[in-house]
Amino acid sequence: MEDQYITNTPIPNGHFYHGECHLSKKDECIEVVCPSTGEVYAQMPIASKETVDNIVLASYNAQRDSDWATRAPRERAKVLYRWATLIEQNQAYLARLEAIGSSRPMHEVLAWDIPYIIDTARFFAELADKHGGYIGATQSDRLGMVIREPYGVVGAITPWNFPLSMAMWKAAPALSAGNAIVIKPSELTPFSTVYLAKLAFDAGLPKDIFNVVLGSGRETGAALCEHPQVGKVTFTGSTQTGASIMSACAMTGPKPVTLELGGKSPQIVFADTKDLERTAHCVAKAITGNAGQVCVSGSRLIIDKSIEASFIECLKRYFKQLSPGVTWESETTLSPIISRQQATRIQSIVDQSIKEGADCLCGGEIINGLGGAYFAPTLLKIHDEKNIALEQEIFGPVLTIQTFDTEHEAWSLAQHDVYGLAAGIHSANLDRVMRGIRKLEVGSVWINRYGRSFDHIMPTGGYKRSGIGKDIGIEAFEANLRSKSVLLEFDEAY
Ligand code: TXE
């Protein structure tokens, strides 16, 4: 049944350039595994430095020689609108590709990811002609203009947790601002991005303005970041890889970088939260959605001691009704972990945390017998602030629990030494909420809810080692433009 589902879905398993999907004969291939079943379902080329060079140069020439950057911005916007419509029309196939290749359940892709990327494309299309430079306050015999121009080619490296959404985060603002983009998707989830680029081409994007190069991080990703014709790099992934990318961009540019990196985000629950059951559902969803493989996943529960016991019961009830399974079954509510290797990594952190004194209140282990790698939703009661589960981004359905007696204690537990991506506060006390917003050193704060929404005007990105720059919002659009100062002198006397 599963095999049939996969074999009936044609896989676009090549680099996308010159308006077509190509399997480069020169590149070696690797196997790509379906996370739901653990079985190989396709081969994928690993672009060599030479292939990357050819694909980037094609984009560089297209951005320079086509009218993409110079045409009226409203005309660029029309292409992005058509792209959004084509995504809508092809959503069934795109959702199949995403479900087979990643941890995203099909019903969630159709209800969330696809509408989300359609809206993202439209949001950035709307911005195409809503920006401009400014006139500088110069001497009266001069006119000083600051004009905004695209970088040329934007290089993007995307992760495996939300392949379509991450590709759209990078592509839509870059294209709307008049750049070309070359994306290297994760080697674990490469193919939906290829099809996204094909749809953009079908929508009327000039050839090579949106190319996709497939390959590994170390070889292909590094070659893309280091390429001299790449003007800017945007990345979502681990903090460690973000640092390597930033250093590569410094050595071969310097090039500006946008980095959206790891997190260890707290969910702080006060005893005055309006509805305990509802809050517990919100907290549970924020750690089990996509099996916790979300950068902003709310992985640290910090809760008032007086409500801890009843809250934990609510969490356990929520966890119990989750159903692990292949992403294309409608009953599946717990995603697979992206790879066996990631599942083993989660297991080793959980084991170490318990060794260091944490109490495992539920879960704590890989769910065997399902083909793919699945991890049971886990609660770890932490007694020591140095516990590994508090320090490391686990990227699985593992929630640590710490308790507090005073508000002061809550804010101090919430602060993380390394990460500052997001935080959630659950409280009905507005003064307290406002104090929290001011105190927390994070890029996003959610009050009485958790997670992003379709409000694309809200930028996303971290403080501290969770990254620099923003995706989404006007800031993401602006980050795809550079400034040119123009000083024009004229004779005031006549
Ligand atoms: O990430 P990497 P991995 C975190 C999460 C996870 C850990 C490891 O904690 O457990 O990272 O996952 C490309 N030059 N996040 O190893 O390495 C790589 O090919 C250029 C958080 O998968 O960051 C892929 O396309 N590119 C996160 C992308 O980087 C390189 C989402 C991400 O891989 C490269 C994913 C290099 N030297 C993991 N090395 C989030 N913030 O949402 C790798 N890549």
Residues whose N, C-alpha, C, O or C-beta is under 5 A from the ligand:
A	BS01	TXE	I157 T158 P159 W160 N161 K184 P185 S186 E187 G215 S216 G217 R218 G221 A222 T236 G237 S238 T241 S244 E260 L261 G262 V294 C295 E393 I394 F395
